[in-house]
Amino acid sequence: MSDILIKNATILKHAGQINTKQSILIHDGHIQQVGAFSYPIKFTGEIVDGADRLYLPGLIDSHLHTGQQLLRGRVLDAKPVIWTRVMLPFESQLTASEMKLSAELAALEMITSGTTGFVEAGSYHMESAAEVYARSGLRGALTASTMDDPQLPASIKMSAREAVAQTTQLYQQFHYQGRLQVYYSLRALTACSDELIDLAAEAAQTHHTFLTAHMNEYPTEILNIIQRTGLRPYEWLAKRHLLNDHFLGAHSLFLSTQERKLIKKYRVKLCHCPFSNAGKGIPVTPELLQNQISVGLGTDGAAHGGLSLWNEIKIFRSLMVATHGLRLRQPNVMPAAQIFQMLLEGGAAALNHAGQLGKIQPGYKADLIAIDLDQPHLYPSDNWQNTLLECVNANDVTDTMVDGQFLMRNRQVLTLDQERIMAEARNYACPL
């Protein structure tokens, strides 16, 4: 990796702090220096002019489904229940080549919208997705769909041991290969036996990696667990000694007071997916943050409105104000700085990189994106952080960098063949 010096830029160093006329020195994939400093005249690395650009840490999608990328447009306004009527039948018929195309499209969408890191929630043929993500240069955590419900379609039906074994195989092939990790997962507690839940948790602990699960997403899901165990989902997992600081609970919309206490006690990481969640329930995020609970933001995949986190933060802000702000008569109940802290630092925690990602400061990994500020819908601004939240869209991202390597520069993707991938996508016919 060559040294890179970005000069004369506006920089969001961390949530809540933006400075102008700054420089960033990148060495060996890490940020070495940042601020208004002078640099050697004989600097031998690459110098990048940051004028009219705002640099910020790369965005982190804490929950997405690569295997649903080809379902774009088929979920909105579909009759309930979309999981059993649309998503599960589609995923059960997914082929390895379709998964490859799904991952290529997902990687392209993330790179071009400024997402540099992601947590995959699990699907099938994940080896095909892993190969694509490794080639893309993105930073990500992968897992396989883990369920042993006997009612599953025959093509994806498996025992508890088989379900865990597929993730172990993925782990052995791709964990810490390049910028990838592998997590263990529970797709949904209602579709997992006690044996599978225990085996997946044991495997995650043995391999010192995360366990992720869809949690408390639907009232009916919670009722099912209560009928099965006599306890709410997080209470049940705590009783089985399965909660810890390497547990990522996606969605987590409907939480009891006791569950919130357990999440805080065990330092569980959470993730909300605003667009997807809006039709189900609104989380008590202000209370979670007040209790120092780590919360990230995710898209839930392209089937739920695409992979633009810029869209998600706008929706999230509106939901928080409409639900909690009006009740409290507090329109700034979720200020821009707090939302960016969730997106960046909460995302870093979900990706198991807390203290390494989410800020532009010395020692952090050089995962950066640049926004073109010289545009009518962005300029001028009295508060660039507010403008980032309110007005920036995916197409405003000009450059995407991971570990000091450009994945996209001046809107040109460098690590994937965008023209070929788009041609294959146009020729793809989604089965009805």
C-alpha positions as CSV (number, residue, x, y, z in Angstrom):
1,M,0.0,0.0,0.0
2,S,1.4,3.4,-0.9
3,D,1.2,6.4,1.4
4,I,-1.7,8.8,0.7
5,L,-2.0,12.4,1.7
6,I,-5.4,14.0,1.4
7,K,-5.1,17.8,1.8
8,N,-7.4,20.9,2.0
9,A,-10.5,18.8,2.9
10,T,-13.5,19.2,5.1
11,I,-13.5,16.3,7.6
12,L,-16.0,14.7,9.9
13,K,-13.4,13.4,12.4
14,H,-16.1,11.8,14.5
15,A,-19.8,12.2,15.1
16,G,-20.3,15.8,16.2
17,Q,-17.0,17.3,15.0
18,I,-16.4,18.7,11.5
19,N,-13.3,20.7,10.6
20,T,-12.3,22.5,7.4
21,K,-9.0,22.9,5.6
22,Q,-7.7,19.6,7.1
23,S,-5.3,16.9,5.9
24,I,-5.2,13.2,6.4
25,L,-2.0,11.2,6.2
26,I,-2.5,7.5,5.5
27,H,0.3,4.9,6.0
28,D,0.0,1.2,5.7
29,G,-3.7,1.2,5.6
30,H,-4.1,3.3,8.8
31,I,-4.6,6.9,9.5
32,Q,-1.3,8.3,10.7
33,Q,-2.0,11.9,11.2
34,V,-5.0,14.2,10.8
35,G,-5.4,18.0,11.2
36,A,-4.0,21.2,9.9
37,F,-0.4,20.0,9.7
38,S,2.5,20.6,7.3
39,Y,3.9,17.7,5.3
40,P,7.4,17.0,3.9
41,I,8.2,18.7,0.6
42,K,9.6,15.5,-0.6
43,F,6.6,13.4,0.2
44,T,6.8,10.3,-2.1
45,G,3.3,9.0,-1.7
46,E,0.1,10.1,-3.6
47,I,-1.3,13.6,-2.9
48,V,-5.1,14.0,-3.2
49,D,-6.7,17.4,-3.4
50,G,-9.6,17.4,-1.0
51,A,-11.1,20.8,-2.0
52,D,-14.9,20.7,-2.3
53,R,-14.9,17.3,-0.7
54,L,-16.1,16.2,2.7
55,Y,-14.4,13.1,4.1
56,L,-15.9,10.9,6.7
57,P,-15.5,7.4,8.0
58,G,-17.0,4.7,5.8
59,L,-20.6,3.8,6.6
60,I,-21.3,0.4,8.2
61,D,-24.4,-1.6,7.4
62,S,-25.0,-3.6,10.6
63,H,-27.6,-6.0,9.1
64,L,-28.3,-7.0,5.4
65,H,-29.3,-10.0,3.4
66,T,-27.2,-10.6,0.3
67,G,-29.5,-13.4,-0.8
68,Q,-32.4,-11.1,-1.1
69,Q,-30.7,-8.6,-3.5
70,L,-32.6,-10.0,-6.5
71,L,-35.9,-9.5,-4.7
72,R,-35.8,-5.7,-5.1
73,G,-39.2,-4.3,-5.6
74,R,-41.2,-7.5,-4.8
75,V,-41.7,-6.9,-1.1
76,L,-43.2,-3.4,-0.8
77,D,-47.0,-3.6,-0.5
78,A,-47.0,-7.5,-0.6
79,K,-49.6,-9.1,1.5
80,P,-48.5,-10.6,4.8
81,V,-46.6,-12.7,5.6
82,I,-43.7,-11.8,3.2
83,W,-41.3,-14.2,4.9
84,T,-43.3,-17.3,4.2
85,R,-44.9,-16.1,1.0
86,V,-42.0,-14.4,-0.8
87,M,-38.6,-14.6,0.9
88,L,-38.4,-18.2,2.1
89,P,-39.6,-19.7,-1.2
90,F,-37.1,-17.5,-3.1
91,E,-34.1,-18.3,-0.9
92,S,-34.9,-22.0,-1.0
93,Q,-34.5,-22.0,-4.8
94,L,-31.5,-19.7,-5.0
95,T,-28.6,-21.1,-7.0
96,A,-24.9,-20.5,-6.6
97,S,-24.7,-18.4,-9.7
98,E,-27.6,-16.3,-8.6
99,M,-26.0,-15.8,-5.2
100,K,-22.8,-14.7,-7.0
101,L,-24.8,-12.1,-9.0
102,S,-26.6,-11.0,-5.8
103,A,-23.3,-10.4,-4.0
104,E,-21.8,-8.5,-7.0
105,L,-24.8,-6.2,-7.1
106,A,-24.8,-5.8,-3.3
107,A,-21.1,-5.0,-3.4
108,L,-21.5,-2.5,-6.2
109,E,-24.4,-0.8,-4.4
110,M,-22.4,-0.5,-1.2
111,I,-19.2,0.8,-2.8
112,T,-21.1,3.4,-4.8
113,S,-23.2,4.6,-1.8
114,G,-20.3,4.9,0.6
115,T,-20.8,1.7,2.7
116,T,-17.4,0.2,3.5
117,G,-18.4,-2.4,6.1
118,F,-21.3,-4.7,6.6
119,V,-22.7,-7.6,8.6
120,E,-24.4,-10.3,6.5
121,A,-27.4,-11.9,8.2
122,G,-27.2,-15.3,6.4
123,S,-28.4,-17.0,3.3
124,Y,-27.4,-20.0,1.2
125,H,-24.4,-20.6,-1.2
126,M,-22.5,-18.1,1.0
127,E,-19.2,-19.3,-0.4
128,S,-20.1,-17.7,-3.7
129,A,-20.9,-14.5,-1.9
130,A,-17.7,-14.6,0.1
131,E,-15.6,-14.9,-3.0
132,V,-17.2,-11.8,-4.5
133,Y,-16.9,-9.8,-1.3
134,A,-13.2,-10.7,-0.9
135,R,-12.6,-9.5,-4.5
136,S,-14.6,-6.3,-3.9
137,G,-12.3,-5.1,-1.1
138,L,-15.2,-4.4,1.3
139,R,-14.9,-5.2,5.0
140,G,-17.6,-7.6,6.1
141,A,-18.8,-10.3,8.5
142,L,-20.5,-13.2,6.8
143,T,-22.7,-16.0,8.1
144,A,-24.9,-18.8,6.7
145,S,-28.7,-19.1,7.2
146,T,-29.1,-21.3,10.3
147,M,-32.4,-23.0,10.9
148,D,-33.5,-26.6,11.5
149,D,-37.3,-26.1,11.4
150,P,-38.7,-29.4,10.1
151,Q,-41.3,-27.4,8.0
152,L,-38.6,-25.8,5.9
153,P,-38.6,-26.6,2.1
154,A,-36.7,-29.8,1.3
155,S,-33.9,-27.9,-0.5
156,I,-32.8,-26.1,2.6
157,K,-34.0,-28.6,5.3
158,M,-31.1,-29.7,7.6
159,S,-30.4,-30.9,11.1
160,A,-29.0,-28.8,13.9
161,R,-25.5,-30.2,13.4
162,E,-25.7,-29.7,9.6
163,A,-26.9,-26.1,10.1
164,V,-23.9,-25.3,12.3
165,A,-21.5,-27.3,10.2
166,Q,-22.2,-25.1,7.1
167,T,-21.1,-22.0,9.0
168,T,-18.0,-23.8,10.4
169,Q,-17.0,-24.6,6.8
170,L,-17.5,-21.0,5.8
171,Y,-15.5,-20.0,8.8
172,Q,-12.6,-22.3,7.9
173,Q,-12.5,-20.9,4.4
174,F,-13.0,-17.2,4.9
175,H,-12.6,-16.0,8.5
176,Y,-9.9,-13.3,8.4
177,Q,-9.2,-14.0,4.8
178,G,-8.5,-10.4,3.7
179,R,-11.1,-8.1,5.2
180,L,-13.7,-10.8,6.0
181,Q,-14.9,-12.4,9.2
182,V,-17.4,-15.1,9.7
183,Y,-20.1,-15.0,12.4
184,Y,-22.4,-17.8,13.6
185,S,-26.1,-17.1,13.4
186,L,-29.6,-18.0,14.4
187,R,-31.9,-16.9,11.6
188,A,-34.9,-16.8,13.9
189,L,-35.3,-18.3,17.3
190,T,-38.7,-19.6,16.3
191,A,-37.1,-21.7,13.5
192,C,-34.3,-23.0,15.7
193,S,-34.4,-25.9,18.1
194,D,-32.9,-25.8,21.5
195,E,-30.1,-28.0,20.2
196,L,-29.3,-25.7,17.3
197,I,-29.3,-22.6,19.5
198,D,-26.8,-24.2,22.0
199,L,-24.6,-25.6,19.2
200,A,-24.4,-22.3,17.4
201,A,-23.6,-20.4,20.6
202,E,-20.9,-23.0,21.5
203,A,-19.3,-22.8,18.1
204,A,-19.2,-19.0,18.2
205,Q,-17.5,-19.1,21.6
206,T,-15.1,-21.8,20.5
207,H,-14.0,-19.8,17.5
208,H,-14.0,-16.4,19.4
209,T,-16.5,-14.8,17.0
210,F,-19.9,-13.2,17.1
211,L,-23.3,-14.9,17.3
212,T,-26.0,-12.9,15.5
213,A,-29.8,-13.4,15.5
214,H,-33.0,-11.8,14.5
215,M,-34.5,-10.8,17.8
216,N,-37.9,-9.3,18.9
217,E,-38.9,-8.3,15.5
218,Y,-42.6,-9.3,15.6
219,P,-45.1,-9.5,18.6
220,T,-46.1,-13.0,17.3
221,E,-42.5,-14.1,17.4
222,I,-42.2,-13.0,21.0
223,L,-45.5,-14.7,21.9
224,N,-44.3,-17.9,20.3
225,I,-41.1,-17.9,22.4
226,I,-43.1,-17.2,25.6
227,Q,-45.4,-20.1,24.8
228,R,-42.4,-22.3,24.1
229,T,-40.2,-21.3,27.1
230,G,-42.3,-19.2,29.5
231,L,-39.8,-16.4,29.0
232,R,-39.3,-13.5,26.5
233,P,-36.5,-14.1,23.9
234,Y,-33.7,-12.2,25.6
235,E,-34.7,-13.6,29.0
236,W,-34.6,-17.1,27.6
237,L,-31.1,-16.7,26.0
238,A,-29.8,-15.1,29.3
239,K,-31.1,-18.1,31.2
240,R,-29.2,-20.4,28.9
241,H,-26.0,-18.3,29.4
242,L,-25.9,-17.3,25.7
243,L,-25.8,-13.5,26.0
244,N,-22.4,-11.7,26.0
245,D,-20.6,-8.8,24.3
246,H,-20.2,-10.9,21.1
247,F,-24.0,-11.2,20.6
248,L,-25.6,-9.1,17.9
249,G,-29.4,-8.8,18.1
250,A,-30.8,-7.5,14.9
251,H,-34.1,-5.4,14.9
252,S,-34.8,-5.7,18.7
253,L,-38.0,-3.6,18.4
254,F,-40.2,-4.9,21.2
255,L,-38.1,-5.0,24.4
256,S,-39.4,-5.4,27.9
257,T,-37.8,-3.5,30.8
258,Q,-36.1,-6.7,32.0
259,E,-34.8,-7.4,28.5
260,R,-33.3,-3.9,28.3
261,K,-31.5,-4.6,31.6
262,L,-30.1,-7.9,30.3
263,I,-28.9,-6.3,27.1
264,K,-27.1,-3.6,29.1
265,K,-25.7,-6.1,31.6
266,Y,-24.2,-8.4,29.0
267,R,-23.2,-5.6,26.7
268,V,-25.1,-7.1,23.8
269,K,-24.9,-5.2,20.5
270,L,-28.1,-4.2,18.7
271,C,-29.1,-3.0,15.2
272,H,-32.2,-1.3,13.9
273,C,-33.3,-1.3,10.3
274,P,-35.5,1.8,9.9
275,F,-37.2,1.3,6.6
276,S,-37.8,-2.4,7.1
277,N,-38.8,-1.9,10.8
278,A,-41.2,0.9,10.2
279,G,-44.1,-1.3,9.3
280,K,-43.6,-3.5,12.4
281,G,-42.7,-1.2,15.3
282,I,-40.6,1.7,16.4
283,P,-37.7,0.9,18.9
284,V,-37.1,2.8,22.1
285,T,-33.7,3.9,20.8
286,P,-33.4,7.1,22.9
287,E,-33.8,5.0,26.1
288,L,-31.3,2.4,24.8
289,L,-28.7,5.0,24.1
290,Q,-29.2,6.7,27.5
291,N,-28.4,3.3,29.0
292,Q,-25.1,3.1,27.0
293,I,-26.3,0.3,24.9
294,S,-24.5,0.0,21.6
295,V,-26.9,0.4,18.6
296,G,-26.0,0.3,14.9
297,L,-28.2,0.8,11.8
298,G,-28.8,-1.5,8.9
299,T,-30.7,-1.7,5.7
300,D,-32.0,-5.3,6.0
301,G,-31.1,-5.9,2.4
302,A,-32.2,-4.6,-1.0
303,A,-35.7,-6.2,-0.7
304,H,-36.4,-3.6,1.9
305,G,-35.7,-0.3,0.0
306,G,-32.1,-0.9,-1.1
307,L,-28.7,-0.6,0.5
308,S,-28.4,3.2,0.9
309,L,-27.7,4.0,4.5
310,W,-28.3,7.7,3.6
311,N,-32.0,6.8,3.1
312,E,-32.0,4.9,6.4
313,I,-30.8,7.7,8.5
314,K,-33.4,10.1,7.1
315,I,-36.1,7.6,7.7
316,F,-34.8,6.9,11.2
317,R,-34.7,10.6,12.2
318,S,-38.3,11.0,11.0
319,L,-39.5,7.9,12.9
320,M,-37.8,9.0,16.1
321,V,-39.2,12.5,16.0
322,A,-42.7,11.4,15.1
323,T,-42.8,8.7,17.8
324,H,-40.7,9.9,20.7
325,G,-40.1,13.6,19.9
326,L,-43.8,14.5,19.7
327,R,-44.6,12.6,22.8
328,L,-41.8,14.3,24.7
329,R,-42.3,17.6,22.9
330,Q,-38.6,17.3,22.0
331,P,-38.0,17.7,18.2
332,N,-34.3,17.1,18.6
333,V,-34.8,13.8,20.4
334,M,-32.4,12.2,17.9
335,P,-29.9,14.8,16.8
336,A,-27.7,14.3,13.8
337,A,-24.5,13.7,15.8
338,Q,-26.2,10.9,17.7
339,I,-27.4,9.2,14.5
340,F,-24.0,9.4,13.0
341,Q,-22.5,7.9,16.2
342,M,-24.9,5.0,15.9
343,L,-24.2,4.5,12.2
344,L,-20.4,4.7,12.5
345,E,-19.4,3.7,16.1
346,G,-22.4,1.4,16.6
347,G,-21.6,-0.1,13.3
348,A,-18.0,-0.6,14.2
349,A,-19.0,-2.5,17.4
350,A,-21.4,-4.7,15.4
351,L,-18.6,-5.5,13.0
352,N,-16.2,-6.3,15.9
353,H,-14.0,-3.3,15.2
354,A,-14.8,-1.0,18.0
355,G,-12.0,1.5,18.5
356,Q,-10.7,0.7,15.0
357,L,-13.4,2.1,12.7
358,G,-15.9,4.9,12.8
359,K,-13.6,7.9,13.4
360,I,-10.9,9.7,11.4
361,Q,-8.1,9.8,14.0
362,P,-4.6,8.4,14.3
363,G,-4.4,4.6,14.6
364,Y,-7.8,4.0,13.1
365,K,-8.1,2.0,9.9
366,A,-8.3,4.1,6.7
367,D,-11.9,3.3,5.7
368,L,-13.0,6.6,4.3
369,I,-15.5,8.1,1.9
370,A,-15.7,11.4,0.2
371,I,-18.8,13.5,-0.6
372,D,-18.9,16.1,-3.5
373,L,-20.0,19.3,-1.7
374,D,-20.1,21.5,-4.8
375,Q,-23.7,20.7,-5.8
376,P,-26.9,22.8,-5.7
377,H,-28.7,20.5,-3.3
378,L,-25.8,20.7,-0.8
379,Y,-24.3,24.1,-1.0
380,P,-24.0,26.4,0.9
381,S,-24.5,24.9,4.4
382,D,-24.4,26.5,7.8
383,N,-24.0,23.1,9.4
384,W,-22.4,20.3,7.3
385,Q,-23.3,17.5,9.7
386,N,-27.0,18.4,9.4
387,T,-26.7,18.7,5.7
388,L,-25.1,15.2,5.5
389,L,-28.1,13.8,7.2
390,E,-30.8,15.8,5.5
391,C,-29.6,16.2,1.9
392,V,-26.8,13.8,1.0
393,N,-27.7,10.8,-1.2
394,A,-25.8,7.8,-2.4
395,N,-24.8,9.4,-5.7
396,D,-23.0,12.2,-3.9
397,V,-20.3,9.8,-2.8
398,T,-17.3,10.2,-5.1
399,D,-14.6,8.0,-3.5
400,T,-14.7,4.9,-1.3
401,M,-11.6,3.6,0.4
402,V,-10.9,0.6,2.7
403,D,-7.6,0.1,4.4
404,G,-6.2,2.9,2.4
405,Q,-7.1,1.2,-0.9
406,F,-9.5,3.0,-3.3
407,L,-12.5,0.8,-4.2
408,M,-14.1,3.7,-6.1
409,R,-12.6,6.9,-7.3
410,N,-14.4,9.8,-9.0
411,R,-17.5,7.5,-9.2
412,Q,-15.5,4.8,-11.0
413,V,-15.5,1.4,-9.3
414,L,-12.0,-0.1,-9.4
415,T,-12.4,-3.6,-7.9
416,L,-15.4,-5.0,-9.7
417,D,-16.4,-5.0,-13.4
418,Q,-19.5,-2.8,-13.1
419,E,-20.4,-2.9,-16.8
420,R,-20.5,-6.8,-16.8
421,I,-22.4,-7.0,-13.6
422,M,-25.0,-4.5,-14.7
423,A,-25.4,-6.4,-18.0
424,E,-26.0,-9.7,-16.2
425,A,-28.5,-7.9,-13.9
426,R,-30.4,-6.6,-16.8
427,N,-30.6,-10.1,-18.3
428,Y,-31.8,-11.6,-15.0
429,A,-35.4,-12.7,-14.9
430,C,-36.7,-13.1,-11.4
431,P,-39.1,-16.1,-11.2
432,L,-42.6,-15.1,-10.3
